[in-house]
Amino acid sequence: MASNGTLPAAPLFSTTLISAEVQSALPEGYTVRPLQKNDYHAGFLDVLRVLTQVGDISEERWTERYDWIARLGAPPPSLSSPVPKSSDLASPTGPSDGQQFSTKSEGHGSYFVIVIINEVGKIVGTGTLVVERKFIHDLGIVGHIEDIAVAKDQQGKKLGLRIINALDYIASEVGCYKSILDCSEANEGFYKKCGFKRAGLEMAHYYEKKPTNDATA
C-alpha cells in the first residue's frame, strides 16, 4: 500500500521483465518500470511531445487507450499452465529459433511500454516494444521498438541508451528472434552503439484522417 493509504497502481506488464542491470545503471534516484494508468498525471504525454505531435488528449481518452493496450498486454487467458523454459524445449538436434522462441512467448502479451522516472516521480523518458507474432520462422515473433523519447532537460544522461537496453532485454525475455526499429540517418550511429545495424529501407504511406460526420438525419 502506498504511503497515502491508497493501493499502488498496477503496472502494464510484469515487473519481472525489467532488467536489473539497466536499473543499476540509471542515475541515483531514477527508476525504470512499466507504464501505469496514473502516469497521465506524471508527465508521460509531455515526454512524448519531445518526439512528435501528440494532441490534446483528455484523461478519459487516455484511460480508454491505456485499457485497450493493457488488454493486449495481458497473457492469453487460455494459458493455465506454466510457460516452459526455452532450455526445456531443446532437442538432440537443437530446435530452430522459431520453435524455441514462439513457445517461450506464449505467456506474454503484445505491448510493453516502459518509463523512466526521476527522484521526484516525474516521467523523464519512455519507450515501447510491440510484439508481432508471425507464421514465418516457425511461428517466430518480432519486436518493434517505437516512440523512444527523453525529456529535453534530461538529455546527456544516457537515458535513451538505458531505454533501448531495457526494451532489448524485454524482447529477449519474451522470445523475440529479432527487434527492429526506424530511425533517422542522424540517429543511426546511436543505434549502432546499441547493437543494431542497418537492414533495408523504411517506407511509409500516410493516410488523411477522415472527418467525423456529426450531421443528424
Protein Blocks (a to p, Z undefined) as FASTA:
>chain_A
ZZkopacdddfbdfklpcfklmmmpcehiacddddfklmmnommmmmmmmmcnbjcdfkl
mmmmmmmmmmmmpccfklmbdcddfklmpcfkopafklmmmmmmmmpcfbdcdddddfko
pafbdcdddddddfbhnhiacdddehiacdfklgonlmmmmmmmmmmmmmmmnopabdcd
dddfklmmmmmmnopacedjddddddddddddfbdZZ
